[in-house]
Amino acid sequence: MDPRESDGTVERMSPPAALAGLRVLDLTNLFAAPQVAATLADFGADVVKIEPRNGDPLRRIGSSRNGGSPAWALVARNKRAITLDLDHAAGMRVFEGLVEQADVLIENLTAKLLERWQCDFDSLLRRNPKLVVVSISCYGRSGPNSDRAGAGTLAEAFAGFAHMNGASDGPPTVPSLPLGDTLVGMSGVIGTMMALYSRDRAGSGSGAGQHVDVSMIEPVLQLLALPLANHVEGEAPPRRLGSRIAGGVPRNVYRARDGDYLALSGTTDAQVGRILSLTGRDGADDLARFATSAARLDAADALDGIVADWISARSRADALAAFEKIRIPVAPVNDLSALLSDPHLLERASVSTLDDATLGEVYLPAPMPKLRGTPGTHRHLGAALGAHNAEVYRDWLGMSPEEVEALAREEAI
């Protein structure tokens, strides 16, 4: 595909898009909530990112490269960027026109701004009965905590993940990656597509707009589904197990002789039987102790130690080859350098690169999931402030260049 220059980024021609024709207003900021619209944009939705005249705060916080923000480049990818002052009377009139043209509006506004800008669901639905409104917040739009400020880190703690994460003899741990933020992005996309399907199934005459209330708590809570299902009222809550899991053994991260790590999960009776044979521990006593799930859960530390000792006496490459030969699920623990050069990820194009005039080459996880007929694509990174003012106001509202210039003179955009 031949790249073409567009607004300081390199844009790539894209194949047919799954969400072509879908119009999305992105009234979010920072990192978590914008990921919903970014994924929709990956699959062809016309996502218009609305920023105040001084820009989204993410442009100015976090790590910087050559004066630009990689985080902004990531979450604003494929979006058209416009400026609009919703506290300006002319700006509010323009916003109301945009709302009337949209299929989806995504927001993570405070209660104060929801009221001031009339962006609550009922107000928006009166203006556009077919609108799907996606609200992103830490605790959700209902409940006693609904007005509290929050973030993905708080969700990871509040929803129980931090309590379950970490070494067995260490403190609760939140991940050093934005897990909660990323999960809320995926959850928001699922909710948006369900609401759109429901609306479109109902037919154009019914309106059928819907409010999608996405909290950061509930996607994290899904990670605790198995512990919740196993929990019995009155029993002690489950404890941290490091990289182990309560319902199966061996399942852990193991250090090889050369200092490299691998992950292994072979918890069925058949898999454990093959592991015992490989490690020379398939005598009658060991089989009685480890061959069935019920027996080995009571001796989990011992079996995990056998596997750890066997791996520690070999290089990672040798250990991987041996477990693969006996059909045990195993994988290297990759750092980014290994990941980016891995033949499997290279063949599947699981990581893509785009060139940016400010940042240079930027790595991005490829759009997922992979659709054969209408795949997602990365067309460009986050655009410059107000880069698409003229074309969006023309395409969505039919404004002339003179009308757009007048809004700029009034400082409404």
Beta strands, then each sheet from edge to edge (+ up, - down):
strand 1: 3-6
strand 2: 9-12
strand 3: 23-27
strand 4: 46-51
strand 5: 80-83
strand 6: 104-107
strand 7: 132-137
strand 8: 210-215
strand 9: 251-255
strand 10: 261-265
strand 11: 330-332
strand 12: 351-356
strand 13: 360-365
sheet 1: 1+ 2-
sheet 2: 5+ 4+ 3+ 6+ 7+ 8+
sheet 3: 9+ 10- 11+
sheet 4: 12+ 13-
end
